[in-house]
């Protein structure tokens, strides 16, 4: 009740000098030597300690270039301390695991380790040497029908590798299959499903790339499984049929250091008549990075882009692309006075003969061209004059102007929204911080949870008076900006914010009683239009009694473009949510008991600086705070019903808390932190 104020395989894995086909970018001869002369792997700044999960390094005394094949019996599993070897749970076959460490250096840089898993149906009594085919290269010796590429810092979920092999075989080896890529916490070696990437786009004009949500991918049914067409792939994890990989000439071994070899393979796949299909039910964790821990010269990256463009584009498109690329890279280089573009072109020309050879192979065999690709995936370039322009999907439009991609750009994390209203539940201003001040800007990966957190509240610059004659309860008025204390304006802002941000959870906070309470509301009501409080009296700062009034909520919704339900045409007096009769509630599904207990444990009573309880009375105040408390549960139910099969839009949790005004802001902020921790535990 409120006063209306507010998972054993042999762990020995040796390094292997990759062959031409399975190899990715080759080192420049000038940089092949180990600067330290010892030939050992350089541990990245975020890598696990030597010998830890995911480490793919030469054993002591072993020459780099050795390889090890592990024939896994059908009932073997990877032990918890060997998560880089995938769980094998598939009957009537063996799985051979080739591990290789791409310990190539350019300018002292270390390439990431990569594991290749080859699924096959060979005689289980054959020996590893037979499977290896002697000393031939790893790709040629692999007997498997499917190749599964995994970067060193990958953690497949149980059964993931098996399913990828099944997918490739079910598709008769004529498609590349990508898994859902979840963020990997390398320190705990756990996947964080909250940060999961699905589709991947490629913009041909600038070779920009990035993640696409599942909702923007075209669904295709193949037998009993549903896949989604992805325009491109990120090389951290994918599966491909051996024959298809050979037909495509695999990764281009003549690209330098880092950049676009994955995109190049993806474009070859589509133009040669195959597909890239995404299986969202297969999950592989991967360590994503926003920046390099080694140097990647821009001229190397541009030279790789030139190589990719030359191989794929027809003459006219190639000429146009080169001109555009030249204009994008006019900068100078300290070591090369001729500039970045001239140096990149020199590097490209140095290996152009092999690019022309592959170009002839691709153009003689491909069944599609770059114009088909652009039209298929909604790109604005290149376009034949007779082809109508098609707008790029929203996820692509947002990234077209971004600079060159990061080494492995992380999927966008889901957002938790915090809403607040009257102080102390607001963000505050410079001179007076509210309890949500800490989250006034997006707190990325808050508490290493895998979720971002952002607070949005009105702005209250100063007190406008008092809510009581004794002048002990400040009155703050309606506030300014988003979500101001106004039924109609706050509802309009709410629907605009939530449908743009698509939060995975919402927690709203509002001003409660004149005490130190932390009332976790079990539900909020859908009151009739006329049953909401529409006026309050207060004393202004001069002691004059004044009345503040509010227009009642729109009957049947917000009557604006963002609201799911429109007001006009409904009967005056109806409740805001016309899908429910007046008074029925929408329930909170926050982990209320856990929040109550952990908050109270943090503030033992006495002194009880914050006293948490669950309010089951059903009376949440009949004012704007209850109206917005109803909105958070309303949005959760609405968006989940509208997009039942899209995890990128699902709102998992929603609820409201009334905060007593006598508690210290610092204590209230601590309680919010505790509540977020309990929320993170139940989000999936």
C-alpha positions in Angstrom: 0.0 0.0 0.0 1.5 3.3 -1.0 1.0 7.0 -0.5 0.9 8.3 -4.0 4.2 10.1 -3.9 6.2 7.8 -5.4 32.2 -32.4 -19.6 38.6 -38.6 -21.6 40.6 -37.6 -24.5 44.5 -37.4 -24.5 45.2 -33.9 -23.5 48.5 -33.8 -25.4 47.9 -31.6 -28.4 50.9 -30.6 -30.5 51.4 -27.6 -32.8 51.1 -28.3 -36.5 52.3 -26.1 -39.4 49.2 -25.8 -41.4 49.0 -26.8 -45.0 48.1 -24.6 -48.0 44.4 -25.4 -47.9 43.6 -25.5 -44.2 46.0 -22.6 -43.7 44.7 -19.1 -43.4 46.8 -16.0 -43.9 50.4 -16.8 -44.5 53.2 -14.8 -42.9 55.2 -12.3 -44.8 58.8 -13.8 -45.3 60.4 -10.8 -43.7 58.6 -11.6 -40.4 58.7 -15.4 -40.3 61.6 -15.6 -37.8 60.8 -15.5 -34.1 62.1 -12.2 -32.9 63.1 -13.9 -29.6 64.8 -16.8 -31.5 63.0 -19.4 -29.3 60.1 -20.3 -31.5 57.6 -20.4 -28.7 54.0 -19.3 -28.7 53.3 -15.9 -27.4 50.5 -15.9 -24.8 47.8 -13.3 -25.5 46.8 -11.0 -22.7 43.5 -12.7 -22.2 44.7 -16.3 -22.8 44.5 -18.9 -20.1 47.8 -20.0 -18.4 50.0 -22.6 -20.2 48.4 -26.0 -19.9 45.0 -24.6 -19.3 41.8 -25.2 -21.2 42.1 -24.1 -24.8 45.9 -24.1 -24.9 47.2 -25.6 -28.1 51.0 -25.4 -27.8 54.0 -27.6 -28.7 54.9 -30.0 -26.0 58.5 -29.6 -24.5 61.0 -31.0 -27.0 58.5 -31.4 -29.8 59.2 -29.6 -33.1 56.5 -27.3 -34.2 54.9 -28.9 -37.2 54.1 -32.2 -35.5 50.4 -33.2 -35.4 48.4 -35.5 -33.3 45.2 -37.4 -34.2 43.0 -38.6 -31.3 40.6 -41.4 -32.2 37.8 -41.1 -29.8 35.8 -44.1 -28.7 32.1 -43.6 -28.9 31.5 -43.4 -25.2 34.3 -41.0 -24.4 33.7 -37.6 -23.1 35.9 -34.6 -22.7 36.9 -34.0 -19.1 36.1 -30.6 -17.5 39.8 -29.6 -17.6 39.9 -30.2 -21.4 37.0 -28.2 -22.7 38.7 -27.4 -26.0 38.2 -31.0 -27.1 34.5 -31.4 -28.0 32.2 -33.8 -26.4 31.7 -36.9 -28.6 28.3 -38.5 -28.2 27.5 -39.8 -31.7 27.0 -43.5 -32.3 28.3 -45.7 -35.2 31.3 -43.5 -36.0 34.6 -42.2 -34.8 35.6 -38.6 -34.6 39.2 -37.6 -35.3 40.4 -34.4 -33.8 43.3 -32.5 -35.5 44.6 -29.8 -33.4 46.9 -27.2 -34.8 48.3 -24.0 -33.5 48.7 -21.3 -36.0 51.8 -19.9 -34.3 52.7 -17.7 -37.2 54.2 -14.4 -36.6 54.2 -11.2 -38.5 55.8 -8.3 -36.8 56.0 -10.4 -33.6 52.3 -11.1 -33.7 50.8 -14.5 -32.7 48.0 -16.1 -34.7 45.2 -17.7 -32.7 45.1 -21.5 -32.3 42.6 -23.3 -34.4 41.2 -26.9 -34.0 39.9 -28.9 -36.9 37.5 -31.7 -36.1 37.0 -34.3 -38.9 33.9 -36.5 -38.5 34.1 -39.8 -40.3 32.7 -43.4 -40.5 36.0 -45.3 -40.6 36.7 -48.7 -39.0 37.0 -48.1 -35.2 40.0 -50.5 -35.1 42.1 -48.4 -37.5 45.1 -46.7 -35.9 45.7 -43.0 -35.8 48.6 -43.2 -38.3 46.2 -44.8 -40.8 43.8 -42.0 -40.3 46.4 -39.4 -40.7 47.5 -40.9 -44.0 51.2 -40.6 -43.1 52.9 -37.2 -43.1 50.6 -35.5 -45.6 49.0 -32.2 -44.7 46.2 -32.1 -42.2 43.5 -31.3 -44.7 44.6 -34.0 -47.2 45.0 -36.6 -44.5 41.6 -36.0 -43.0 39.3 -38.9 -43.7 36.2 -37.2 -42.5 33.2 -36.2 -44.6 32.8 -33.0 -42.5 35.4 -30.5 -41.2 34.6 -28.5 -38.1 36.7 -25.4 -37.6 37.1 -24.1 -34.1 39.4 -21.3 -32.9 41.6 -22.1 -29.9 39.5 -20.1 -27.5 36.3 -22.0 -28.2 34.0 -24.0 -25.8 31.4 -26.1 -27.7 28.4 -26.9 -25.6 27.8 -30.7 -25.1 26.8 -32.3 -28.4 27.5 -29.2 -30.5 30.3 -30.7 -32.6 28.3 -33.8 -33.2 25.3 -31.8 -34.3 27.4 -29.7 -36.7 28.7 -32.9 -38.3 25.1 -34.2 -38.6 24.0 -30.9 -40.1 26.7 -31.0 -42.8 25.9 -34.7 -43.6 22.2 -34.0 -43.6 22.8 -31.2 -46.1 24.9 -33.7 -48.2 28.0 -31.6 -47.6 26.9 -28.8 -49.9 26.5 -26.1 -47.3 28.5 -24.4 -44.6 26.9 -24.6 -41.2 27.4 -22.0 -38.5 26.5 -22.4 -34.8 25.2 -19.8 -32.5 28.3 -18.1 -31.1 28.1 -17.3 -27.4 30.5 -15.1 -25.6 33.1 -17.1 -23.6 34.4 -16.0 -20.2 37.9 -17.4 -20.6 38.7 -17.0 -16.9 35.9 -19.2 -15.8 35.7 -21.0 -19.1 32.0 -20.7 -19.3 29.8 -19.6 -22.1 27.6 -16.5 -21.6 24.4 -17.1 -23.6 23.2 -13.6 -23.0 25.8 -12.5 -25.6 25.1 -14.7 -28.6 25.6 -14.0 -32.3 23.6 -15.7 -35.0 23.8 -14.4 -38.6 26.7 -12.4 -40.1 26.5 -9.8 -42.8 28.9 -8.7 -45.5 28.8 -5.3 -47.2 30.5 -5.6 -50.6 31.2 -1.9 -51.0 33.5 -1.6 -48.0 33.7 -5.2 -46.8 32.2 -4.1 -43.5 30.7 -7.0 -41.5 28.8 -7.7 -38.3 26.2 -9.7 -36.5 22.6 -10.0 -37.6 19.8 -11.0 -35.3 17.9 -14.2 -36.0 14.8 -12.2 -36.9 16.6 -10.7 -39.9 17.6 -14.1 -41.4 15.6 -16.1 -44.0 14.4 -19.4 -42.5 14.7 -22.6 -44.5 13.4 -26.1 -43.7 15.8 -29.0 -44.4 14.4 -32.3 -43.3 13.5 -32.1 -39.7 15.7 -29.1 -38.9 15.2 -25.4 -39.4 18.2 -23.4 -40.6 18.6 -19.7 -41.4 20.4 -18.3 -44.4 23.4 -16.2 -43.3 25.1 -13.8 -45.8 28.5 -14.5 -44.4 30.3 -16.2 -41.5 32.8 -15.5 -38.8 35.6 -18.1 -38.8 35.7 -18.8 -35.1 33.4 -21.8 -35.5 31.8 -23.4 -38.5 31.4 -26.8 -40.3 31.8 -27.6 -44.0 31.9 -30.7 -46.2 35.4 -31.8 -47.1 34.5 -31.9 -50.8 33.0 -28.4 -50.7 36.0 -27.0 -48.9 38.2 -28.4 -51.7 36.0 -27.1 -54.4 36.2 -23.6 -52.9 40.0 -23.9 -52.5 39.5 -23.3 -48.8 40.9 -20.4 -47.0 43.2 -18.2 -49.1 46.7 -19.0 -47.8 48.1 -15.9 -49.5 46.3 -13.3 -47.4 48.5 -11.5 -44.9 48.3 -11.7 -41.1 44.6 -11.0 -40.5 41.6 -9.8 -42.3 38.7 -10.9 -44.6 39.8 -14.5 -45.2 36.6 -15.7 -43.5 34.5 -13.3 -45.5 36.3 -14.4 -48.7 35.4 -18.0 -48.0 31.8 -17.1 -47.3 31.5 -15.1 -50.6 33.1 -18.0 -52.5 30.5 -20.4 -51.0 27.5 -18.3 -52.1 28.8 -17.5 -55.6 29.8 -21.1 -56.3 26.2 -22.1 -55.7 26.3 -23.3 -52.1 24.8 -21.8 -49.0 25.7 -20.7 -45.5 23.1 -22.0 -43.1 22.9 -21.1 -39.5 21.8 -23.7 -36.9 20.7 -21.7 -33.8 20.3 -24.8 -31.7 24.1 -25.5 -31.8 26.1 -23.3 -29.5 29.8 -22.8 -29.4 31.4 -20.3 -27.0 34.1 -18.0 -28.3 36.4 -15.4 -26.8 35.4 -12.2 -28.5 37.6 -9.2 -28.6 37.0 -5.6 -29.4 40.7 -4.8 -30.1 43.9 -6.5 -31.1 46.7 -7.5 -28.6 49.1 -7.5 -31.6 49.7 -5.0 -34.4 47.7 -5.3 -37.7 49.1 -2.8 -40.2 46.4 -1.1 -42.1 48.2 -1.7 -45.4 48.1 -5.5 -44.8 44.3 -5.3 -44.2 43.7 -3.2 -47.3 45.9 -5.6 -49.4 43.7 -8.5 -48.3 40.6 -6.6 -49.3 42.1 -5.8 -52.7 42.8 -9.5 -53.1 39.3 -10.5 -52.2 37.7 -7.9 -54.5 39.9 -8.9 -57.4 39.0 -12.6 -57.1 35.3 -12.1 -56.9 34.3 -9.0 -58.9 33.7 -8.6 -62.6 35.9 -6.1 -64.4 33.6 -3.1 -64.1 32.8 -3.7 -60.5 36.5 -4.3 -59.7 37.4 -0.9 -61.2 34.7 0.9 -59.3 35.6 -0.8 -56.0 39.3 0.0 -56.4 38.5 3.7 -57.0 36.2 3.8 -53.9 38.9 2.0 -51.8 41.6 4.4 -52.9 39.5 7.3 -51.8 38.9 5.7 -48.4 42.7 5.3 -47.7 44.5 8.5 -48.5 46.6 8.5 -45.3 50.4 8.6 -44.9 52.6 5.9 -43.4 55.8 6.8 -41.5 57.8 4.0 -43.0 56.4 4.5 -46.5 56.3 8.1 -47.7 54.3 7.0 -50.7 51.3 6.5 -48.4 49.0 3.8 -47.2 47.2 3.2 -50.5 50.5 2.9 -52.5 51.9 0.5 -50.0 48.8 -1.6 -49.9 48.7 -1.8 -53.7 52.4 -2.9 -53.7 51.6 -5.7 -51.2 48.7 -6.8 -53.3 50.8 -6.8 -56.5 53.4 -8.9 -54.8 50.9 -11.8 -54.6 48.6 -10.9 -57.4 49.6 -13.9 -59.6 48.0 -16.4 -57.2 44.9 -14.1 -56.9 44.5 -14.2 -60.7 44.9 -18.0 -60.7 42.1 -18.4 -58.1 40.0 -15.8 -59.9 40.1 -17.8 -63.1 39.1 -20.9 -61.2 36.2 -19.2 -59.4 34.8 -17.3 -62.4 34.9 -20.4 -64.6 32.8 -22.4 -62.1 30.6 -20.0 -60.2 26.9 -19.9 -60.9 26.2 -16.5 -59.3 27.8 -13.1 -59.3 28.1 -10.1 -57.0 24.9 -8.6 -58.4 23.0 -11.7 -57.4 24.5 -11.5 -53.9 23.7 -7.8 -53.5 20.1 -8.4 -54.5 19.7 -11.5 -52.4 20.9 -9.8 -49.2 19.5 -6.3 -49.7 22.7 -4.5 -50.5 22.7 -1.1 -52.3 26.0 -1.8 -54.1 26.8 -3.2 -56.6 23.6 -2.9 -58.6 22.7 -3.4 -62.3 20.9 -0.4 -63.6 17.8 -2.5 -64.2 17.7 -3.8 -60.7 15.6 -1.8 -58.2 17.4 -0.7 -55.1 16.6 -2.6 -52.0 17.2 -1.2 -48.5 19.8 -3.0 -46.4 18.4 -4.8 -43.4 18.4 -2.7 -40.3 21.3 -4.6 -38.7 23.4 -3.8 -41.7 22.4 -0.2 -42.1 23.6 0.5 -38.6 27.1 -0.8 -39.3 27.8 0.4 -42.9 29.8 3.4 -41.7 31.8 1.7 -39.0 35.6 1.4 -39.4 37.4 -1.9 -40.1 36.0 -4.7 -38.0 37.6 -5.8 -34.7 39.5 -9.1 -34.6 36.4 -11.0 -33.6 33.6 -8.5 -32.9 31.3 -9.7 -30.1 27.6 -10.1 -30.6 25.5 -7.4 -29.1 24.7 -8.0 -25.5 21.1 -7.9 -24.4 20.1 -4.9 -22.3 18.5 -4.7 -18.9 16.5 -1.5 -18.5 16.0 0.3 -15.2 13.2 2.9 -15.0 12.8 5.3 -12.1 10.6 8.2 -11.3 10.5 10.6 -8.3 13.6 10.9 -6.2 15.3 9.0 -4.7 14.6 6.5 -7.5 15.8 8.8 -10.3 19.2 9.2 -11.9 19.6 12.7 -10.4 21.6 15.7 -11.5 25.2 16.7 -10.9 24.4 18.5 -7.7 22.1 15.7 -6.4 22.6 12.0 -7.4 19.7 9.6 -7.4 20.0 5.9 -6.7 20.3 5.1 -10.4 23.1 7.6 -11.1 25.6 4.7 -11.6 23.6 3.4 -14.6 22.9 6.8 -16.3 25.1 5.6 -19.2 25.2 2.0 -20.4 27.2 -0.2 -18.0 28.6 -2.7 -20.4 28.8 -6.3 -19.2 27.6 -5.1 -15.7 29.3 -7.2 -13.0 30.7 -9.5 -15.7 27.2 -10.8 -16.2 27.0 -10.8 -20.0 24.3 -8.1 -19.8 24.4 -4.3 -20.3 22.4 -2.2 -17.9 20.9 1.3 -18.5 18.7 3.5 -16.4 16.3 6.0 -17.8 14.4 8.4 -15.6 12.9 11.9 -15.7 15.1 14.8 -14.7 14.3 16.7 -11.5 16.4 19.8 -11.2 15.1 20.9 -7.9 12.4 20.5 -5.3 9.3 22.5 -6.0 7.7 22.1 -2.6 6.5 19.7 0.1 3.9 16.9 0.2 3.1 17.4 3.8 2.4 20.3 6.1 5.4 19.5 8.3 7.6 19.9 5.2 9.4 16.5 5.7 8.4 15.0 2.4 9.8 16.8 -0.7 7.6 17.3 -3.7 9.4 17.2 -7.0 6.7 18.0 -9.6 6.4 16.3 -12.9 10.1 16.5 -13.9 11.5 17.0 -17.4 12.6 14.8 -20.3 11.7 11.2 -20.9 9.3 9.4 -18.6 8.2 12.5 -16.9 5.5 12.0 -14.3 2.6 12.1 -16.7 0.4 9.2 -17.6 0.2 10.0 -21.3 3.7 11.3 -21.9 5.4 8.6 -19.8 3.4 5.8 -21.6 4.4 7.2 -25.0 8.0 7.4 -24.0 7.9 3.9 -22.5 6.7 2.2 -25.7 9.2 4.1 -27.8 12.1 3.2 -25.5 11.2 -0.5 -25.1 10.5 -1.2 -28.7 13.8 0.4 -29.7 15.9 -1.1 -27.0 14.2 -4.6 -26.8 15.4 -5.2 -23.2 15.8 -8.8 -21.9 14.4 -7.5 -18.6 12.9 -4.4 -17.1 12.9 -3.3 -13.5 11.1 -0.1 -12.5 11.5 1.7 -9.3 9.2 4.4 -7.8 8.9 6.5 -4.7 7.1 4.7 -1.9 6.3 5.4 1.7 7.9 7.7 4.2 10.3 5.1 5.6 13.2 2.8 4.5 11.1 0.2 2.8 12.0 -1.8 -0.3 8.6 -3.1 -1.4 8.8 -5.6 -4.2 5.4 -5.4 -5.9 3.9 -8.8 -6.8 1.6 -7.3 -9.4 0.1 -4.1 -10.8 -3.5 -3.4 -11.8 -5.2 -2.4 -15.0 -7.5 0.2 -13.5 -10.3 2.0 -15.3 -9.4 5.3 -16.8 -11.2 7.2 -14.1 -9.8 5.3 -11.2 -6.3 6.7 -11.5 -5.3 9.6 -9.3 -5.5 12.8 -11.3 -4.5 15.5 -8.8 -2.2 16.1 -5.8 -2.0 18.9 -3.4 1.4 20.3 -2.2 2.9 23.3 -0.5 5.2 25.2 -2.7 8.5 26.5 -1.4 6.8 29.6 -0.2 4.3 27.6 1.8 1.4 28.3 -0.6 -1.0 25.3 -1.0 -1.2 24.3 -4.7 -2.9 21.6 -6.7 -1.1 19.7 -9.5 -3.4 17.9 -12.0 -2.9 15.1 -14.6 -4.9 14.0 -17.6 -6.0 10.4 -17.0 -4.4 7.6 -19.1 -5.7 7.1 -22.6 -8.4 4.4 -22.6 -7.1 1.4 -24.5 -3.4 2.5 -24.9 -1.2 5.4 -25.6 -2.8 6.6 -28.8 0.6 6.9 -30.5 2.6 5.1 -33.1 4.7 3.1 -30.6 2.0 1.7 -28.4 0.7 -1.8 -29.3 -2.8 -0.7 -28.6 -4.3 2.5 -29.8 -6.7 4.7 -27.7 -8.9 6.3 -30.3 -12.1 4.4 -30.9 -12.2 2.9 -27.4 -14.9 3.7 -24.9 -14.0 6.5 -22.5 -13.4 5.1 -19.1 -11.9 1.8 -20.3 -8.6 0.7 -18.7 -5.4 1.4 -20.5 -4.9 -2.2 -21.5 -8.1 -3.1 -23.4 -6.9 -6.8 -23.8 -7.8 -7.2 -20.1 -10.9 -6.2 -18.2 -10.6 -3.5 -15.7 -8.8 -4.4 -12.5 -7.2 -7.7 -13.5 -3.5 -7.6 -12.8 -0.2 -8.4 -14.6 2.2 -10.2 -12.3 5.9 -9.5 -11.6 8.2 -12.4 -12.4 11.3 -10.9 -10.8 13.0 -13.4 -8.4 11.2 -11.6 -5.6 12.0 -14.0 -2.7 15.7 -14.0 -3.6 15.8 -10.2 -3.9 14.0 -9.8 -0.5 16.3 -12.2 1.3 19.6 -11.0 -0.1 18.7 -7.3 0.4 17.8 -7.9 4.0 20.9 -10.0 4.6 23.0 -7.1 3.3 21.1 -4.6 5.7 20.6 -6.6 8.9 17.8 -5.3 11.1 18.7 -3.4 13.2 19.7 -1.0 11.9 17.8 -2.0 8.8 18.9 0.8 6.5 16.8 -0.9 3.8 14.0 -3.2 4.7 12.8 -5.4 1.9 9.4 -7.1 1.7 7.1 -8.5 -1.0 3.8 -6.6 -1.3 0.9 -9.0 -2.1 -1.9 -6.6 -1.2 -2.6 -5.6 -4.9 -2.8 -1.9 -4.1 0.2 -0.3 -5.7 -0.9 3.3 -5.3 -3.2 4.0 -8.2 -0.9 6.7 -9.5 1.7 7.0 -12.3 4.1 4.6 -10.5 1.5 1.8 -10.6 0.6 2.7 -14.1 4.3 2.3 -15.2 4.6 -0.9 -13.0 1.8 -2.3 -15.1 3.6 -1.2 -18.2 6.7 -3.2 -17.6 4.7 -6.4 -17.2 2.5 -5.4 -20.1 5.5 -5.0 -22.4 6.9 -8.4 -21.3 3.7 -10.2 -22.1 3.1 -8.2 -25.3 6.6 -8.6 -26.9 6.8 -12.4 -26.0 3.4 -13.0 -27.6 4.3 -11.0 -30.7 7.7 -12.7 -31.2 7.4 -16.1 -29.5 10.3 -17.7 -31.5 12.8 -14.9 -31.4 15.2 -15.0 -28.4 16.7 -11.7 -29.4 13.4 -9.9 -28.6 12.2 -11.9 -25.7 11.7 -10.1 -22.4 12.3 -12.6 -19.7 11.7 -10.7 -16.5 9.8 -7.6 -15.4 8.6 -6.1 -12.2 8.5 -3.0 -9.9 9.8 -1.9 -6.5 8.6 1.0 -4.4 11.5 2.6 -2.5 11.0 4.4 0.8 12.1 8.0 0.8 14.0 7.9 4.2 16.7 5.5 3.1 20.1 6.8 2.1 20.7 7.1 -1.6 24.0 5.0 -1.3 22.0 2.2 0.5 19.4 2.3 -2.2 22.0 2.1 -4.9 23.5 -0.9 -3.1 20.1 -2.6 -3.0 19.7 -2.0 -6.8 23.1 -3.7 -7.3 22.0 -6.7 -5.2 18.7 -6.9 -7.1 20.6 -6.9 -10.4 22.8 -9.7 -9.2 19.8 -11.8 -8.4 18.2 -10.9 -11.7 21.3 -12.0 -13.6 21.1 -15.4 -12.0 17.8 -16.2 -13.5 18.3 -14.7 -17.0 19.2 -17.2 -19.7 
